[in-house]
Every structure is written in C-alpha cells, then in structure tokens.
C-alpha cells in the first residue's frame, strides 16, 4: 500500500472518531405541530389561547391514507407563556410552533399593548418570525373553531386569503418580524388586516385595522379606503383597482361608474415645518392606469378620456382626504410622517409630543391621474 493511500485511510479512521450524533434532535413523531393560534381577552383580563393542531385519521381498512383533520385545544393564563404551560398539559406531545403560519388576535385583546402579547415570540428561538398577524372582528376563537373553510383546511384558507388580499392592494403584508421595529418607533405606526366571520363556513378580509402606539384603535378602514391608504404610502402591490362614480346623471346605474386598473402609483411626502404649531405635509400621488370597465363606452374621443382623468383625479383626491382624516382622528401615523419630520426637522421634533401634535397638522393630498389605456374594445 502506498504511503499516500495509508495517509488517507488513517485520516478517515480518525475522522470517524470525531463524528458524533446530534445531541439536540427533535423527532417529528414526538412533536405536535401548531399552524394557527387565536388569542382572545378573557372575562378577567386573562389571555385565552386556542391552537389548531393538524391530525391525521388512522389508516382505513383498505390501506388508503387517512384524511388530515384539525383539532382545537384551549389554554388560559395571565400571559402568553402562562397559556403555553396550560396548553402543554392538554397536548399529547411536545408543543412545536416552528411551522406557525398565522397568529389571530381578537379585537378586544388587540386594543391592549400588542407587544406585551407577542413578547414570547421574540424570545423563543423556535418561534417563526415570518408568521402573519391579523385581527379578528369579535373573538378569534370563533374562526379557529371553524376548522375548515369551504372544504379547505383552516390554516391554508386564512393564509391564502391574506396573500390574495395583499396582491390586490387591500392589506399590507405584516408579520411578527416586520411589526417589531415599528412598535418601538415613536415616529411611526402600522396596520394589521382585519378578518370577519360572515357565514357558518366562510370568512373575509374587511380591511386594515389602524394601530396607534402599539394598540388597535378599534377603527378599521374598509377595502376601498385601505387601497387608497396603500397608494398614499407607496405600497401598491401587483393589482390595484378603484371603482368610481363618474356620471351621476345617468339613468342606468351601471353607466354611472368606471373602474380604473392602476398600473403605477408613485407617492412622495414633503414636509414644511416652521414651528411646532405650523406643520404642513403635502403628499404628491401620481397614478397611471387603464380603464378596466366603462359600460357607457364612447372612449374614442381624447377629450372624453381627458374628462375621465379629471373626474378620477377628483375622486381619488376626495377619497385620500377622507382616509387622511380617519387616520389622524385615530392618531395612527401609518404614513410615517413623523419619520420625515424627525429626519428633516429634528430640532422641532425634539420639542413636540408627536402623539398630541399629529392629529392637528395639515396634510394635503395632491393627486394626478393619467389614463394610458382604454381597453381593447376600441
């Protein structure tokens, strides 16, 4: 045997002694994977947690694999960790949140300090920071007890519903990770999607819940208002459509409306600060889109298109003003105007209490609409 081969063999033998097994293994057969959790406020201000555990029915007589089902387990406690201890007593296996996809909060609990509820998630290395957050109108446990939605298992149905709403510029994608820095930022707030149970076996996303100083304000923008807010915030997603009244004089109801499919939306915030009591903010929003629906037709004339551009501008401006009034009344700085003032006018920023000043400042939307397409019919 050559010296080179002998050297390789000795190295391999020594390497075998250095190889060890995994001391921190967690076998899947010993775990109970939790995919969805619902948090609610109890009658005595305690936290009530409900978890959805994926189960599989036993094999049938014919040898076919059993169907996946969902089991719901309840735990109560003063804190989220306390409810975890309560759940551990009722779960036949080790509680594992590593595959968690959705956290649901009942609206009454969300009105408390959201960080104090989520604190455990930032301390547990096994907790998935990419899991989505949502508020439920009413009690979150009512959603979890549905177990399935239109023959789709609960977790997949909620997750897909949220993703679809994000693509249609109705809600903003918020996860455990994305909301954390904002909760510690005194110059900004965030929003969370709000889900509502509408039938025995169905739910819908009704809009975005406004958060102020880490607590849900109880105010929810509907789907149309949410789209306007996201456009103002420069957060247009893949699809954004706005239906608007352009011909109120028409007898036919359908002929009164036009749907604008927005291809581009660019916003820019400008601040003018002279003193703590003289703060003016201008939001320039430029929208480019095509007419997706216009039952009245007759769009060959360029003057007609120009007229529709002006009406669309008026509509979006009015909607923007309405949304701005709502978020100011809610003291929710979801447009992060405070960050602009903090960066560009730091001296004045240090002299004001932003939560008190924000509802009183002047915010002016400046919207322009350009229609670049009228559809293939013409």
Secondary structure as UniProt FT lines:
FT   HELIX           3..18
FT   TURN            23..24
FT   HELIX           28..30
FT   STRAND          31..41
FT   TURN            43..44
FT   STRAND          47..56
FT   TURN            61..62
FT   STRAND          68..77
FT   HELIX           80..88
FT   TURN            89..90
FT   STRAND          94..96
FT   TURN            98..99
FT   STRAND          102..106
FT   HELIX           107..110
FT   HELIX           114..123
FT   TURN            125..126
FT   TURN            129..130
FT   STRAND          132..136
FT   HELIX           140..144
FT   TURN            145..146
FT   STRAND          148..149
FT   TURN            150..151
FT   STRAND          152..153
FT   HELIX           154..167
FT   TURN            168..169
FT   HELIX           176..183
FT   TURN            186..187
FT   STRAND          191..199
FT   TURN            200..201
FT   STRAND          202..212
FT   TURN            213..214
FT   STRAND          215..222
FT   HELIX           223..232
FT   TURN            233..234
FT   STRAND          241..245
FT   TURN            248..249
FT   HELIX           254..256
FT   STRAND          257..275
FT   TURN            276..277
FT   STRAND          278..293
FT   TURN            295..296
FT   HELIX           302..329
FT   TURN            330..331
FT   TURN            334..335
FT   HELIX           337..344
FT   HELIX           346..349
FT   TURN            350..351
FT   HELIX           354..357
FT   HELIX           358..360
FT   STRAND          362..373
FT   TURN            376..377
//
